[in-house]
Amino acid sequence: MPLQFVMPSDEELALLRADPLLWEQELDVRPEVAAAIEKAAGRRSGRVYWRSAHDHLYALELADLGRGRPSMAMVYGFWDRYEPRPPEHEITADLLDLSLWVAEVAEGIDPADVARVATFALGRERPTWPEGSVLRTPDERFADLPGYPYPPRYVEIEGLRMAYIETGAGDPILCLHGEPTWGYLYRRMIPALAAVGRVVVPDLIGFGRSDKPVAPNAYSYRAHVRWVRRFIEALDLRRITLVCQDWGGLIGLRVLAQQPERFARLVAMNTAFPAGEAPSEAFLRWRRFSQQARWLDLPGMMRQAVRRSLADAETAAYGAPFPDARYQTGALVFPRLVPIRPEHPGAYDNRQAIATLRTLELPVLLPWGDSDPITSQGEAQLRGIFRNVAPPFPVRGAGHFIQEDRGEEVAEGIVRWLRG
């Protein structure tokens, strides 16, 4: 695969740390290979940058030691300054792609030989999740879910099984949940929405029926965006109406900015798109609590957070994905991924996304629970970003989980808007 060289901004580079990954001190031991790399990179010395299939930024630094060709090369990975190094299998896969690129641009090296050597060294065709690093919730924990009769479907994303349900026909209505919930949150809205479109409700990686990596560094804002983007590509969804809430908005709006041609409309509910602004005190309290917790009592939390009375079977459904604390890594990590400072990982990418979102003409609807202190500033922020926003849609008495508090009412309002 050819590397697509990019030029990152000075601001982006200032927010990243460089990690030396490879150092070749005798690049020109085969002069023809050094010459081919110089031609493909467009320079004899200095750095060229590219983004990998995992959306990681890399640099190839060449040096001419006076021999008239690149004589030395270093490869750097650039990671978010305040986040852990990405999973090793992702870095290994990206370096394999670099090796294949060298073989493709240089005569005398067969890319198939590189792939065979990699397979022999790794014991598999492509680097993937190490054994025991990913958990899968037993299916029996999802038996007899009240109000959620839809059979699960699955698609593989980067070696992870991502679950979703779908019902209805027509243009897709993609419903993205947030934390610490899963697709079950949309069950009261699905029947009305399915009358006007093909409702697709995925479980984010780490939630619901989807696979759950164990290591905290497996989860990043960028990874969640990439996984959802690839889910959309796997199903080849187009003319999408995006319905999102909480982290579903943070992820979905970034994907929308990356692939605006796939989206027709946006419905954002009780979410925000932070780019380093100070958050609400209510969110900071939740963030502090979640970062000290070792286990989240999801049934108890939902019983307290939802304004209407939930049946025991309903609250139990929110705990079903998490048999024990090992399964909750994604839920516990999420709060610290919210960009709450200008230099926070994700803030720069969101600022770039906002610049794109401001140019879009797609219609936007903002149903908003008026009793949610966590996202009280979000409606005004999104109204200020998008050009074509419908009149306010306040949902009286609804809190953060608007789908639970007023799901049918919100869905009916969305249907009227779609038909109008």
N, C-alpha and C positions, 0 to 999 in steps of 0.2 A: 504494500500500500504506500503511495507517495506521501511524504510528509508535507503538510500545508504550513509553510512558514508564516508567522505573524509578527507584528511589532507591538509588544505590550507597552502601555503608557508608563511614564515615569512614576505616576501615582500607584499603579498596580504593583510595580516592582518594589516600591518602597514598603509595601504592606506584606511582602513575602520574604521568606528566608531561603537561601540557596543551600542545597544539599548535594555535595559532590558524589556522583554515582559511579562514574567510569573515568579512567585516566589512561590514555594510550600514548606512551612516550616515543614510540617508533612507528608512527602512522605511515611514514614514507618508506618503510622496509619494502613495501610494494608500491613503487612510484605511481603506477597506473591507477591504483585504488585511491591514493591521495589526490591525484589529478581529477578523478571522477567525482570525489566528494567536493572538491573545490568548485567544480563546474555546477554541480547540483545545488550547493549551498549559495553560490553566487559570490563567494569571497574566499580569499586565501587565509585571512586571519580575522579574528573577532568572533562575535557571537551571532548565531541565528536562533530563533525561538520557534517552537511549535506547541500546539495543544494535542494531547493524546486522545485516544478513544475514551479515556476515563476523565476527560476534561482537565487533566493536569497540565501545567505549563512546564516545558523543558527547554534547556538551552544546549546547543552544541557550540563549544568554544574551540576555534582552530588557532594554531600558532605557526608562523613561518620562522624557522630558526636559521634563515639565511640560505636555504637550499633551493629557493624559487618555487616552493610548493608547501602545502601544509605538512608539517613534520610532527606535530603533537596535537592531540585532541582531548578535551574533557567534556563530560556530559553532566549537567546539573539538573536536579529537580527543584522546583520552586513550590514550597508549601506555605499555606497560611501561617502567619507568624505565631498566632496564639492557639493553633490547633495541632494535634499529634500528626506525626508522619502517617501518610495513607497506608492501607494494608499492603504488605509486601508482595502479594500475588498481583496486585494492580501494577506496581512499579516494575515487577519482573516482566509482565505482559507488555508494558510499554517499551521496555528496553529490547525485548524480542522484536517488536515492530520496527525499532530503530535498526536492529541488525538486519532484518529483512530488507529495509530500505537501502542500506549500504550494499547489500547483495544485488539489488535491482539496478542501482545506478552504476555499479562497477562491473566491468567485463571480467570474466574469469571466476566469478563467485556465483554458484548456483543457489538461488533462494531455497530450492527444495532441500539442498544439503544443509543449509542453516536450520530449516524447520526440522529435519531429521535429527540433527545434533541436539536441538532444544528438546525434542520429544524424548530422546534417550536420557538427557540430563535431568529432566523434570519428571520423567515417568508418566507423562501424559502429553496430549497434543497441545494443550494451552494451559498456562497457569490458572489455577482456580482456588476456591476456598479450601483451606486445609481441613482434613478430617476432624470432626468434632467442633469446628468453629461456627457452625450454623445449626440452629435448633428449628424443629418443626412441631407445632402444637398438634397433639393427637386429634384426629377427626372427631372422635366420640365426644370431645368437650363442646362441640358445636351442634349436638343433636337437639332437636325439638326447640329451636330458637323461636320465641314468641314473636309473631308478626314478620318473620324473615324466612319465607319458605323457598327462597330462590337457591337452586343448586349452584355450588361453587364451580368456577372455571379457573384454569390456571395457564399462565404463560411464563416461560423461563426468561429472566432478565439477568445477564451476566452471571449465570450459574445459580441464580436464586429463583425459587418458585414464587411468583407473585399471583395472588388470588384476586378474583373479581367476580361479580355477578352482573348479569344484564337481563333486561326485559324490555318489551316494547319494540317498536319499529320506527324507522325514519332516521333523520339526522341525529347524531349522538349527543346525548346530554351527559357529560362527564362530571361525576360528583366526587369531590376530593374531601376526605375527612381530615381532622387534625389530631391533636394530642389530648388525652391518652386514649382516644376512641378507635373505632374501626368502621367499616362500611355499614355495620348495623345501625349506626347513628341516623342513617337516611331512610329507615324503613317506613316512617310515617309520610314521607314525601314521595316515595317511589311510585305508588299507584297513580297519583295524579299526573306526574311527569311522564309516566309510561304511556299515557293516553295521547301524548303529542310527540314522542320521540323514542329513540333507542337509549334507554337509561343504562349507563355503564358505571359501576361503583367498585373501584379497586380498593384493596387494603394496602396501605403503604408498607414497604419493607420494614419489618420489625413489629408489625401490628396485625391483628385479625388472624386470618388463615395464612397469611404470607410468611415466608421464611424469616428467621430472626437471627442475624449474626450476633455472636456473643461479645466480641471485642468492642469497646466503646469507639475506637478509632475507625471502625467500619462505617460509622455513621457521621456524615457531614452534610451541611446544607447542600453543597455541590453534588454529593452522591444522591441525595433524595431527588433533586431536580433531574439528574441524569437518569435515574431509574424510572421516573414518571414519564420523561420524554421518550424513553425507549419502549415503555409500555404503550404509549400512544402510537409509536411507529410500528410496533409489533401487530397491533390491531388495525393499523392504517386508518385511524380515525381522522375524519375531515369534516368541515363545517360544524365544528364542535361548539356547543353551548357549555361553557365551563361554569359549574356551580361549586363554590368552594367556601370553606369556613376554617378559622383558626390556621393551623399550619398548612391546611389545604390551599389557603390563599398565598402564603409565603412561597410555597412550592409552585402552585399553579400559575401565579403571575410571572414568575421567572421563566417558566416554560412558554407561556404566552408570548413573552418578549423574544424568546429564541426562535419560535416557530409561529409567528402571527398568521401565516398563510393557512394554517390548519383550523383556525378559530373563527367563529361567526359572531358569538355573543359572550358576554361575561355576566355572571350573577355572583357577586361577592357578599358574604354575610359574616359579620362579627369577626373580622380579620384585620390585617394591616399589612403594609409592605415596608418595614423599617429599613432605613439606610444609615443607621447610626444615631438616630434621634433618641433622646432620653425616653424610656418607657414609662408607663403608668406605675404608681406605687403598688397597685394591686398585682401587676405582673411581677414586679420585683419580689413581692412577698411569696408568690408562687415559685419563682425561680430559686429563692433561698431555701424554701422548704424542700423542693424537689432535689436540689443538689446535696442536701443533708440526708435524704431518705435512702434507705436500702431496699425498700419495698413499698409499692403503692397499692393501697386498698381500693381498687377501682370500683367495686360495687358500692362501698361506703362513700367514696368521693362523688360518684354520679348521683347518689341519693341526696347528697347535700347540695350539689351544684345545680341540679335540674329543678325548675320551679314547680312543675306539676308532680304528682305522686307517681312514683314508678313501682310496678309490681316487683316482687322478689325475683321472679324469673327474668325480668328485664335487666335489673341491676346485675344479676348473675351473668348475663350475656356479655357485659362489659369486662368481667373478670375472666371469661372463658379463654381468651388467647394466652393467658399467662399462668401456667400451672405452678410456677415458682419464680423466685427473683431472677434467675438466670435468663428468663424470657423477656424481662422488662428493660433490658439495656437501652433499646431504642427510645422507649418512653422516658427514661431517666435522663438521657443525653439531650433530648430535644430542647428543653428550656435554655440551656447554655449556648445553643446554636443561634438563638435570635440575635441579630446584630444590634446591640444596644449602645455601641460607641462607634465613632467614625472610622476607627482603625480595626474594628472587630471583623473577623472573617465573614464574608458575605455582604458587608456593607458596600464595598466598592462594586461588586457585581450587581447589587440592587440599584445603586445609583446609575449604572450603565443601562440596566433594564428599564428604569423609570424614563430615561431619555427616549427609549424606543416606544414605550407605552404612550407617551405624550403625543406621538405622531399618529396613533391608530384612530380609526373612525368607527370601530365596532360598537354596537349599542351595549350599554352597561346598566344593570339594575342592582341596587344596593338595599336589599331587605336587612333591617338592622334591629336586633333586640335592644330595647332602650334601657334595660336593667343589667347591663354588663359593664362593670368597671374596668375590666382588662382591656377591652378594645374600644373604649369610649371615644378615642381620638381617630379611630380608623376610618370611619365613614367620611369625615371631612377630608382626610388625607387622600383617599381614593377619588373622591369627587373632584379634588383639585388636580389629579393626574390625568383623568380621562376626559375626552372632548364631548362625548355623546352619552351623557348620563341622564337616566330617567329621573323624574321628580322623586323626592324622598319617600321612602317606604318604611316608616317606623313601625315596629311590631311591639305593641304595648304589653308590658309585663314579661317579655321574653328576656332571658339572660344569655349567657355565653353560648350555651348549647341550644340555639334557636330551633334546630331541627327537632329536638325533644319537646321544647316548651310550646311551640306553635307550628309544628311541621306541616299539618294539613293546610293551615291558613297561608303559610309562606308558599307552599307548592301551588296552591290555587292562584295566588298573586303572580307567580312566575308564569303559569299557563296563560293567564289573561294577557300578560306582557308579550309572551311569545306569539300569541294569536293576533295581537294588535300590531 
